[in-house]
Amino acid sequence: MLEPSADEIRDWGNSVIQFMTDYLGNLRDRSVYRHMSSDRIRDRLDPALPSKGTDFDGLLKVFREAIVPFSRQNAHPRMFGYVQSPGTPLAAFADLLASTLNANLTIWRSAPAPVELERLTIDWIRQILGFDAEAGGLFVSGGSMANLTALAAARQTKHHSSGRLRMYASSATHFSIAKAAALLGIGWEDVQHVAIDERFKIRMDDLVAKITADLEAGYVPFCVIGNAGTVDTGAVDPLMEIREIANRFHLWMHVDGSYGAFAVLAESARKLFAGMEQADSIALDPHKWLYLPVDVGCVIYRDPEIARAAFAHKAEYTRMFGEEADEAFVCWDYGPELSRRFRALKVWMLLKGVGLDCLSAAIESNLACARYLESMVQASDDFEMVAPVELSIFCFRHVPVQLRSQSPEAIDAFNERLLVALQRDGNSYLSNATLGARFALRGCVLNYRTTLRDMEILLDDLRRVGRTLPA
Ligand SMILES: Cc1ncc(COP(=O)(O)O)c(C=O)c1O
């Protein structure tokens, strides 16, 4: 089976396409999530190390019966948990084709057309964001890797400094930033958590105060993070003001746009992102709001040459001979990885196959769903918002009439139980956030299949499930 016949490949393909069409055709009828235990899943998987092979039908049967039903259905229109993209059929085919070609995008010479396609799609993303023509970057595995990569480049700018480096990010920043700092040897404690305002955005007065105090104490401030959509509430920091502070104190400005940056494509949200295009680097996740399947993250540098200083490495076994500048392009000079899969194919197929107008409309529709949920919550007497809706994330809680006179702790405890019960019910799926010490139900609309009606069903589900819980 290492080398199946053409007929076998065709049969396998037909079976897979049959599965795909059935699966996607019945998505709405499925539970988003089924309660499951590790034991129940393991019981369905033959644990013996296989010395002989199994035919393709047998493999597909295990996938269909033991894997699919015991997975969370991320493509479901009421999967509102975390920041989860649904994937697209077009991109699933692109992944199949990428693995068939098995291009390895290390340098231009190893994968000429795939590297050209990556450079083209990176340039399309640069244009979407509004960066200058010199900006460039790479696809990486996800937002965490993009943040790590960008911060390695940022650190390079101060590598001759003898003092201890300090960076600044609002307290609502995703943990991958602090983790990246720790991995780079900067240290968790040298990431200064800047206070946030009532809209969960970075407070500029606290940012300036922290930088000034650090300078006086002999630290070396080197980088400030702006969020283009925080993970808990979707807040977009004032990016233009952050740019000004970065200029004043000679800091690298990095934007974490992993969740929100592609919402710049939606007319109704565009103005929030003013200043994003002036960042020194930005982390993005096409596997979030470009709806692509994992994994594809992206890092863009305003000046890619600075990144080269952080990553370029010359080893004799990688030396290239007699090539022109474009053909001598070395991917590993701009990021930490050597072997890289052909992620650009699915980004290119989506952008080219669907077009920006369609993507903009889908993102606009996601924003409208979150705003509709907020308006229904505000008009109700049994739900309340815990944070304003900025993009497509909504944080709220259920306060049925009999709970209104109870303590905030009792309301927190009820909503925690409600979240678990909702997830086990399976008709809609939310995750959670803690905002100002209060527990919040948290949802994120990131699926082109989600409709306004799904937002109504979510509130109905919460009321129905809530009635089954002791108050
Ligand atoms: C704002 C933000 N940054 C970074 C990340 C990390 O992205 P990834 O899961 O692709 O590593 C996330 C993930 O949800 C996020 O929301």
PDBQT file of the ligand as one rigid body, heavy atoms in Angstrom, charges set to zero:
ROOT
HETATM    1  C1  LIG A 501      -5.074  37.222  20.189  1.00  0.00    +0.000 C 
HETATM    2  C2  LIG A 501      -4.439  35.884  19.994  1.00  0.00    +0.000 A 
HETATM    3  N1  LIG A 501      -3.100  35.781  19.873  1.00  0.00    +0.000 NA
HETATM    4  C3  LIG A 501      -2.469  34.609  19.690  1.00  0.00    +0.000 A 
HETATM    5  C4  LIG A 501      -3.192  33.431  19.640  1.00  0.00    +0.000 A 
HETATM    6  C5  LIG A 501      -2.465  32.129  19.425  1.00  0.00    +0.000 C 
HETATM    7  O1  LIG A 501      -2.750  31.628  18.165  1.00  0.00    +0.000 OA
HETATM    8  P1  LIG A 501      -2.458  30.086  17.775  1.00  0.00    +0.000 P 
HETATM    9  O2  LIG A 501      -3.469  29.289  18.531  1.00  0.00    +0.000 OA
HETATM   10  O3  LIG A 501      -2.660  30.038  16.306  1.00  0.00    +0.000 OA
HETATM   11  O4  LIG A 501      -1.071  29.776  18.196  1.00  0.00    +0.000 OA
HETATM   12  C6  LIG A 501      -4.581  33.470  19.796  1.00  0.00    +0.000 A 
HETATM   13  C7  LIG A 501      -5.373  32.232  19.812  1.00  0.00    +0.000 C 
HETATM   14  O5  LIG A 501      -6.557  32.218  20.044  1.00  0.00    +0.000 OA
HETATM   15  C8  LIG A 501      -5.226  34.723  19.963  1.00  0.00    +0.000 A 
HETATM   16  O6  LIG A 501      -6.557  34.827  20.069  1.00  0.00    +0.000 OA
ENDROOT
TORSDOF 0
